Amino acid sequence: MKVDLTRYTCNHRFSFDQVFGEQASNQEVYERTCAHFMDTVFEGGNAACFAYGQTGSGKTHTMMGNGTEPGLYLLAAHDMFRRRPHEMTLHVSFYEIYGGKLFDLLNSRQKLRALEDAKQSVNIVGLTDHPITTVHDLMNLITAGNELRSAGHTAPTRRGRSCCVASARSAAASGPR
């Protein structure tokens, strides 16, 4: 069964929680928009953070950072590992949405399927899940996945990228996966 996401994607009204100038640091963006999500995550909930904007507007810089300024992925990873109980294991998945199709960026771009279950929850079927034990592990997986991302043309001189989703989940070390 294919999933019809029209009701989620076509009828939205957007508002802004925060607006930042070009001089804002990634640390400031993280603290004002994402840091509070860690409470939700460690209470068993889900949280999402994504960057949206036109090509060249700084989405990749904000999420990935550069050699001198950490991005939101790295800042969140440090928070996750600082706060997690030692008995908790962390796992990461990373996939892209490109041309209306899903691909696993940590499994040689294997094609995935989004299916809705009986409870009307959307599940990404075939997505691989990778255990991580350090911030370095997480960033290595994201870097490797980013190298497999698709690129397409959005204007004569600019290249656009796919949308990608990095997902981290936790589990008790002795519990089921």
ROVODREN-106474 format. One line per 3 residues: their letters; for each residue x, y, z of N, C-alpha, C. Coordinates in Angstrom, 2 decimals. Atoms other than C-alpha are relative to their C-alpha. Layout:
N
a = X/Y/Z/X/Y/Z/X/Y/Z | ...
//
This chain:
177
mkv = 0.83/-1.17/0.00/0.00/0.00/0.00/0.88/1.24/0.00 | -0.73/-1.26/0.03/1.37/3.39/-0.97/-0.60/0.98/1.00 | 0.44/-0.99/-0.97/1.14/6.27/1.46/-0.32/1.30/-0.73
dlt = 0.38/-1.31/0.55/-0.76/9.40/0.40/0.27/1.04/1.07 | -0.41/-1.02/-0.97/0.96/12.26/2.23/-0.62/1.37/-0.30 | 0.59/-1.27/0.41/-1.20/14.96/0.59/-0.54/0.79/1.18
ryt = 0.59/-0.74/-1.12/-3.02/15.82/3.80/1.06/0.62/0.90 | -1.08/-0.54/-0.81/0.36/16.46/5.46/0.79/1.08/-0.73 | -0.88/-0.88/0.75/2.02/18.39/2.65/-0.67/1.14/-0.73
cnh = 0.66/-1.00/0.85/-0.61/20.47/0.86/-0.75/1.08/0.75 | 0.85/-0.96/-0.70/-2.57/22.31/3.54/0.65/0.46/1.30 | -0.71/-0.46/-1.19/-0.25/24.13/5.90/0.05/1.52/0.06
rfs = -0.26/-1.40/-0.26/0.03/27.55/7.41/1.28/0.03/0.83 | -1.28/-0.01/-0.68/3.57/28.36/8.50/0.19/1.29/0.79 | -0.40/-1.17/-0.78/4.82/30.69/11.20/1.43/-0.26/0.45
fdq = -1.40/0.13/-0.41/8.33/31.34/12.46/0.13/0.13/1.50 | -0.29/-0.08/-1.43/9.44/30.60/16.00/1.20/0.91/0.25 | -1.22/-0.78/-0.14/12.82/32.23/15.47/0.45/0.48/-1.39
vfg = -0.61/-0.51/1.22/14.50/34.37/12.83/1.40/0.45/0.38 | -1.39/-0.33/-0.31/18.28/34.79/12.70/0.62/0.80/-1.14 | -0.76/-0.74/1.00/20.53/37.25/10.93/1.20/-0.82/-0.45
eqa = -1.12/0.75/0.56/23.51/36.15/8.90/1.21/-0.07/0.94 | -1.10/0.03/-0.94/25.86/36.87/11.80/-0.22/-0.97/1.16 | 0.29/0.94/-1.09/24.17/34.37/14.14/0.88/-1.24/-0.12
snq = -0.82/1.21/0.00/26.39/31.47/15.15/-0.89/-1.24/0.04 | 0.73/1.26/-0.10/25.32/27.84/14.87/-0.31/-0.33/1.45 | 0.23/0.24/-1.43/25.67/27.63/18.66/-1.25/0.76/0.46
evy = 1.18/-0.79/-0.36/23.10/30.43/19.05/-1.26/-0.61/-0.60 | 1.15/0.64/0.64/20.76/28.76/16.56/-0.38/-1.26/0.76 | 0.27/1.24/-0.73/21.10/25.43/18.40/-0.65/0.28/1.35
ert = 0.52/-0.29/-1.34/20.52/26.92/21.86/-1.42/0.54/-0.04 | 1.33/-0.63/0.05/17.45/28.91/20.78/-1.06/-0.85/-0.69 | 1.00/0.77/0.75/15.81/26.27/18.56/-0.01/-1.49/0.29
cah = -0.10/1.46/-0.07/17.01/22.73/19.25/0.33/-0.58/1.37 | -0.49/0.56/-1.26/18.58/22.30/22.69/-1.13/-0.52/0.88 | 1.12/0.43/-0.85/15.20/22.05/24.43/-0.63/-1.31/-0.49
fmd = 0.51/1.28/0.50/14.32/19.06/22.20/0.60/-1.18/0.75 | -0.66/1.12/-0.69/16.76/16.93/24.19/-0.83/-0.49/1.18 | 0.88/0.43/-1.09/14.36/16.92/27.15/-1.07/-0.95/-0.53
tvf = 1.04/0.84/0.61/11.64/15.48/24.90/0.56/-1.35/-0.39 | -0.62/1.24/0.45/13.98/12.88/23.43/0.29/-0.92/1.17 | -0.37/0.84/-1.13/15.19/11.65/26.81/-1.19/-0.34/0.90
egg = 1.24/0.41/-0.66/11.61/11.46/28.07/-0.77/-1.00/-0.86 | 0.60/1.01/0.86/10.86/8.98/25.26/-0.75/0.54/-1.20 | 0.72/-0.59/1.12/9.43/11.41/22.72/0.87/0.13/-1.24
naa = -0.70/-0.24/1.25/10.42/12.32/19.19/0.19/1.50/-0.19 | -0.27/-1.40/0.30/11.93/15.57/18.02/0.61/0.08/-1.39 | -0.55/-0.19/1.34/12.84/16.92/14.61/0.49/1.43/-0.16
cfa = -0.55/-1.30/0.33/14.97/19.78/13.41/0.42/-0.08/-1.45 | -0.41/0.00/1.39/15.36/20.66/9.76/0.27/1.42/-0.46 | -0.32/-1.30/0.58/16.78/23.48/7.70/-0.71/0.08/-1.35
ygq = 0.76/-0.20/1.22/14.64/24.88/4.91/0.40/1.33/-0.61 | -0.32/-1.25/0.66/15.54/27.48/2.35/0.50/-0.23/-1.40 | -0.43/0.11/1.38/16.67/28.22/-1.15/1.45/-0.47/-0.07
tgs = -1.36/0.46/0.24/19.87/26.81/-2.62/0.98/1.13/0.32 | -1.03/-0.97/-0.33/22.92/28.58/-1.21/-0.31/0.86/1.21 | 0.39/-0.85/-1.13/21.14/29.98/1.85/0.67/-0.40/1.32
gkt = -0.74/0.36/-1.20/23.31/28.13/4.40/-0.54/-1.19/0.77 | 0.58/1.16/-0.70/21.30/25.00/5.27/1.08/-1.02/0.38 | -1.04/0.99/-0.27/24.29/22.66/4.97/0.96/0.52/1.06
htm = -0.90/-0.58/-1.00/26.52/25.03/6.96/-0.64/-0.08/1.39 | 0.68/0.03/-1.29/23.92/25.25/9.74/-0.05/-1.41/0.56 | 0.14/1.38/-0.48/23.40/21.49/9.97/1.35/-0.68/0.19
mgn = -1.27/0.72/-0.03/26.98/20.29/9.27/1.14/0.81/0.62 | -1.09/-0.82/-0.50/29.14/23.24/10.32/1.15/0.01/-0.99 | -1.22/0.00/0.81/32.67/23.69/9.04/1.17/-0.27/0.93
gte = -1.17/0.31/-0.82/36.22/23.28/10.34/0.12/0.81/1.27 | -0.14/-0.86/-1.17/35.88/26.13/12.82/-1.28/0.15/0.82 | 1.27/-0.16/-0.70/32.18/26.13/13.76/-0.83/-1.28/-0.12
pgl = 0.80/1.23/0.07/30.21/23.00/14.70/-1.42/0.30/-0.48 | 1.38/-0.12/0.44/26.83/22.45/13.07/-0.96/-0.59/1.01 | 1.02/0.48/-0.92/23.56/21.44/14.69/0.10/-1.49/0.26
yll = -0.18/1.44/-0.22/24.23/17.71/14.16/1.03/-0.25/1.10 | -1.08/0.22/-0.97/27.48/17.89/16.14/-0.40/0.53/1.38 | 0.42/-0.55/-1.29/26.03/20.12/18.86/-1.03/-0.91/0.67
aah = 0.99/0.93/-0.55/23.06/17.75/19.29/0.65/-1.30/0.43 | -0.69/1.24/-0.34/25.36/14.73/19.30/0.72/0.13/1.34 | -0.67/-0.22/-1.28/27.43/16.19/22.13/-1.01/0.00/1.15
dmf = 1.05/0.01/-1.03/24.23/16.84/24.11/-0.52/-1.41/0.26 | 0.52/1.36/-0.17/22.93/13.31/23.48/0.96/-0.87/0.81 | -0.95/0.86/-0.70/26.12/11.61/24.63/0.30/0.50/1.41
rrr = -0.21/-0.54/-1.34/26.54/13.94/27.61/-1.15/-0.41/0.93 | 1.18/0.23/-0.83/23.01/13.24/28.84/-0.44/-1.46/0.10 | 0.52/1.37/0.01/22.48/9.57/28.02/0.51/-0.80/1.19
phe = -0.47/0.93/-1.04/22.60/7.01/30.83/0.93/-1.03/-0.64 | -0.99/0.94/0.56/25.48/4.55/30.39/-0.63/-1.28/-0.52 | 0.63/1.23/0.45/23.09/1.61/29.98/-0.80/0.19/-1.29
mtl = 0.77/-0.28/1.22/21.40/3.31/27.00/0.91/-0.05/-1.22 | -0.73/0.00/1.26/22.57/2.58/23.47/-0.71/0.93/-0.97 | 0.54/-0.90/1.02/22.09/4.97/20.58/0.19/-0.62/-1.38
hvs = -0.03/0.52/1.37/21.32/4.05/16.97/-0.37/1.14/-0.93 | 0.29/-1.04/0.96/21.23/6.21/13.87/-0.38/-0.60/-1.35 | 0.37/0.29/1.38/19.56/6.00/10.46/0.13/1.30/-0.78
fye = -0.20/-1.20/0.81/20.10/8.39/7.57/-0.51/-0.30/-1.40 | 0.53/0.24/1.34/18.03/8.59/4.40/-0.27/1.31/-0.71 | 0.29/-1.19/0.80/17.33/10.98/1.57/-1.31/-0.17/-0.72
iyg = 1.19/-0.07/0.82/14.22/12.02/-0.27/0.41/0.79/-1.24 | -0.43/-0.65/1.23/14.99/12.81/-3.88/-0.89/-0.46/-1.14 | 0.87/0.34/1.12/12.64/12.94/-6.84/-1.19/-0.85/0.41
gkl = 1.15/0.76/-0.48/9.81/11.55/-4.72/0.32/-1.42/0.43 | -0.42/1.34/-0.42/11.83/8.45/-3.80/0.88/0.10/1.24 | -0.79/0.06/-1.23/13.55/7.39/-0.57/1.19/-0.93/-0.21
fdl = -1.21/0.80/0.12/17.12/6.05/-0.37/0.75/-0.03/1.34 | -0.77/0.18/-1.23/19.11/4.66/2.59/1.44/0.43/-0.25 | -1.35/-0.53/0.20/22.32/6.70/2.76/1.07/-0.78/0.75
lns = -0.98/0.81/-0.73/23.97/4.20/5.13/-0.04/-1.46/-0.47 | 0.07/1.34/0.58/23.22/1.17/2.93/0.04/0.10/-1.52 | -0.26/-0.09/1.44/24.57/2.01/-0.54/-1.18/0.54/-0.81
rqk = 1.14/-0.63/0.66/21.51/4.12/-1.43/-1.08/-1.01/-0.40 | 1.08/0.95/0.27/19.18/1.14/-1.30/-1.34/0.73/0.03 | 1.31/-0.65/0.08/15.67/2.19/-2.30/-0.87/-0.47/1.17
lra = 0.87/0.26/-1.15/13.20/2.40/0.60/-1.46/0.26/-0.40 | 1.43/-0.25/0.21/9.41/2.46/0.85/-0.59/0.61/1.26 | 0.75/-0.57/-1.11/7.20/4.62/3.04/-1.39/-0.62/-0.03
led = 1.29/0.66/-0.08/4.18/2.63/4.17/-0.71/0.40/1.28 | 0.81/-0.34/-1.16/1.36/3.44/6.53/-0.50/-1.29/0.64 | 0.45/1.21/-0.69/0.53/0.84/9.19/-1.47/0.15/0.43
akq = 1.41/0.01/-0.42/-2.85/-0.02/10.74/-0.33/1.15/0.94 | 0.21/-1.13/-0.92/-2.38/2.81/13.28/0.20/1.35/-0.69 | -0.21/-1.18/0.83/-1.85/5.31/10.43/1.32/0.70/0.29
svn = -1.35/-0.52/-0.17/1.82/5.76/11.33/0.80/-0.34/-1.25 | -0.83/0.23/1.17/4.22/6.15/8.43/1.30/-0.66/0.44 | -1.23/0.73/-0.29/7.11/3.66/8.51/0.87/-0.05/-1.24
ivg = -0.95/0.08/1.11/10.22/3.68/6.34/0.51/-1.45/-0.02 | -0.29/1.43/0.06/10.54/0.03/5.30/1.36/-0.23/-0.66 | -1.32/0.34/0.52/14.06/-1.33/4.79/1.12/0.89/0.49
ltd = -1.01/-0.94/-0.50/15.86/1.51/6.56/0.91/-0.68/1.01 | -0.95/0.63/-0.93/19.02/0.30/8.29/0.23/0.89/1.21 | -0.16/-0.61/-1.31/19.76/1.16/11.90/1.42/-0.34/0.48
hpi = -1.40/0.23/-0.33/23.40/1.59/13.04/0.30/0.44/1.43 | -0.35/-0.40/-1.37/24.62/1.53/16.66/1.18/0.97/-0.02 | -1.10/-0.95/-0.15/26.86/4.41/17.70/0.39/0.06/1.47
ttv = -0.47/-0.06/-1.38/29.00/4.68/20.80/0.70/1.31/0.34 | -0.67/-1.28/-0.22/30.66/8.07/20.33/-0.55/1.05/-0.96 | 0.34/-1.10/0.90/30.02/11.47/18.78/0.71/-0.19/-1.33
hdl = -0.79/0.24/1.21/32.77/10.60/16.31/-0.67/-1.04/-0.90 | 0.74/1.02/0.78/30.82/7.46/15.21/-1.15/0.65/-0.76 | 1.16/-0.65/0.62/27.73/9.55/14.53/0.43/0.90/-1.15
mnl = -0.42/-0.94/1.03/29.55/12.23/12.57/0.62/-0.73/-1.20 | -0.55/0.79/1.11/31.42/9.60/10.51/-1.12/-0.57/-0.86 | 1.12/0.53/0.76/28.11/8.00/9.51/-0.70/1.10/-0.80
ita = 0.64/-1.10/0.71/26.57/11.35/8.59/0.87/0.47/-1.16 | -0.92/-0.40/1.07/29.65/12.31/6.59/-0.03/-1.01/-1.15 | 0.05/1.06/1.02/29.62/8.96/4.75/-1.33/0.07/-0.77
gne = 1.30/-0.10/0.66/25.90/9.32/4.04/-0.10/1.22/-0.90 | 0.03/-1.22/0.80/26.30/12.88/2.79/0.73/-0.17/-1.33 | -0.74/0.22/1.23/28.80/11.66/0.21/-0.83/-0.73/-1.04
lrs = 0.87/0.74/0.93/26.06/9.50/-1.33/-1.24/0.78/-0.41 | 1.19/-0.79/0.31/23.45/12.26/-1.52/-0.03/0.39/-1.47 | 0.22/-0.40/1.39/21.99/13.18/-4.89/0.11/1.51/-0.13
agh = -0.02/-1.43/0.31/22.43/16.55/-6.52/-0.71/0.18/-1.33 | 0.71/-0.29/1.25/20.23/18.07/-9.20/0.14/1.48/-0.30 | -0.13/-1.40/0.39/20.12/21.34/-11.07/-1.27/0.76/0.39
tap = 1.13/-0.85/-0.37/17.90/24.09/-9.63/0.00/1.30/-0.78 | -0.14/-1.19/0.84/19.15/26.94/-11.82/1.22/-0.24/-0.88 | -1.11/0.27/0.92/21.69/27.24/-14.65/1.36/-0.12/0.67
trr = -1.33/0.03/-0.60/24.64/27.81/-12.29/0.03/-0.58/1.40 | 0.04/0.51/-1.38/23.49/26.31/-8.98/-0.43/-1.45/0.00 | 0.39/1.39/-0.14/23.16/22.73/-7.87/-0.80/-0.16/1.28
grs = 0.82/0.27/-1.16/20.42/21.63/-5.52/0.30/-1.39/0.53 | -0.24/1.29/-0.62/20.57/18.70/-3.15/-1.33/-0.63/0.36 | 1.18/0.69/-0.49/18.15/16.15/-1.91/-0.30/0.48/1.42
ccv = 0.34/-0.20/-1.41/16.36/16.46/1.40/0.48/-1.25/0.73 | -0.43/1.20/-0.73/17.91/14.16/3.99/-0.48/0.06/1.44 | 0.50/0.13/-1.37/16.77/12.91/7.37/0.96/-0.89/0.78
asa = -0.80/0.79/-0.93/19.12/11.78/10.13/-0.87/-0.25/1.22 | 0.87/0.37/-1.11/17.29/9.91/12.87/0.81/-0.77/1.03 | -0.66/0.70/-1.09/18.69/8.87/16.23/-1.06/-0.52/0.95
rsa = 0.93/0.56/-0.98/16.90/6.60/18.67/0.81/-0.65/1.10 | -0.69/0.61/-1.13/17.77/5.19/22.04/-0.72/-1.26/0.42 | 0.57/1.25/-0.54/17.23/1.81/23.68/0.84/-0.41/1.19
aas = -0.76/0.56/-1.12/18.20/0.18/26.94/0.94/-1.06/-0.57 | -0.99/0.93/0.52/21.35/-1.86/26.33/-0.44/-1.45/0.09 | 0.40/1.38/-0.17/19.76/-5.06/27.63/-1.37/-0.29/-0.61
gpr = 1.35/0.17/0.54/16.35/-4.48/26.00/-0.01/-0.33/-1.47 | 0.11/0.31/1.43/15.04/-5.33/22.54/0.37/1.20/-0.85 | -0.37/-1.08/0.92/16.18/-3.30/19.53/-1.16/0.45/-0.80
//
